[in-house]
Amino acid sequence: MKIFFKKNKYAIIVFSLLLVWISFAIGIYIKEYGYETIFNAREKIIEKCADIDFVKNPEMVEMCREWVNLDIELDDTFTAYYTVMFSRAMYYFSLIAPILIIVCSVKNFHNDIKYGNIKNKLIREKYSRVMYKSIVNCYKNIFVVILVLILALIMCYFVSGHFDYSNALALGQTTFSEWFFINLPYSYIMYLLVIIFNYILYINIALMFTKYNKNIFVCIIASYLTWLAIDIVAEIIITRYVLFMRFGYWSDDAMNLLAIYTWTPDSWNLIQILFALALAIFSFILVLFSYRKKEVIVIASEK
């Protein structure tokens, strides 16, 4: 157990931090949109309806009649989840998540190069085997954050208690389209795949900087700035000047790397998945090219 915590301490720290963060956001959601809040709001309006002066207006009479007979309906689970992810409490999540993913995924590999541990591993195993295990171990930590997002959805279900999306669609309270709800759970898997592909991109960028920087903070900053540059190019240049002006296709979230937690999968927005997959594959090829020579890693670990 001690060895497990030592090897996974960064992942455990990130998992705990994100779980507390999302739990706090869900707590705020319950305070603003929970059963007790809606019930108290209805009671206040019913109380006002008892005031003769308030109901002199015919429109107020009709509104009072509706509120008195209104059944309290909470948001469905996915609308609650979307509201939480789009809330003020989660506003900076998409900006901070890349840093957290890089730390919990690449820190151990960075330490292996920084302290020369990679050379000891190369004595016992082939270079290709060592690199394969190291990169796979980096990717495995992706599911630390994915697990937190799934737990957030489960917590939203405990708050909501249902998946009936008809009311949310009728009132326009969610960006998730009807196609998304009809095609569950496949649409939710698509949603998670886009997030996973983006996490692979974060890790690949960090891996490319790891062998050049023994200072983890420099590696994180360089990786983060590179990711931001990719987002700017994708969102402004490719979306506006290539997709829209040349092909007439426009989507606010199609190539927005900051909107991966609130985008809505639908039959017309599959370009988001293809773009995220393309970035993951291309960055992975660059990682393979970057680590193709054993000598480069050995020299990097000896600097």
Helices and strands as residue ranges (DSSP letters): H 2-7, H 9-33, H 35-49, G 54-56, H 58-68, H 77-85, G 88-90, H 93-114, H 117-124, H 127-140, H 142-160, H 166-171, H 178-182, H 186-210, H 216-232, I 233-244, H 245-247, H 271-290, H 294-302
